[in-house]
Amino acid sequence: MSTSSRGGTESRDTLGLLCVLSMALHNSPRNVSTVLQNGVNVQFVRCHSHCKSKYDTQFFLQLLELISQSSADTLLQGAAAFLLGILYEFNDDSKENMTRAKLLPIITGRIGIDVYVNRINRLRDSDWMKGSGGLEVNRK
């Protein structure tokens, strides 16, 4: 199997995982709380030296890393940004170390709001998303 083919398979696997997690966590503060507390026992992004953290925040930091990687696939970046939005939006603040007030500075400091919005917009504008029925994003 060639490297490019293996990379494509890994990208599809990662995209599938991000989509399944998005569906499982959407509108489910209990599930979001569990993921923010325990993480996800799947390492889909290699965490580099700046990602040293407790296990419970590693998954969250991996999402941030995937969103900010310039070499990552557009769909992966967008799906990671979408999942990050779900984790933030449906966070019920029941986990003291992962409250919305604590997550927002991490998000804005690591990737920035402009990059986050760009990733969501690129996902929304992708042929893949258009073919699936779309993603509505309210623009203010």
Secondary structure, DSSP 8 states (H G I E B T S, - for coil): --HHHHHHHHHHHHHHHHHHHHHHHTT-HHHHHHHHHH--S---S---GGG---HHHHHHHHHHHHHH-TTS-HHHHHHHHHHHHHHHHT--S-SGGG-HHHHHHHHHHHT-HHHHHHHHHHHHHSHHHHHTT-------
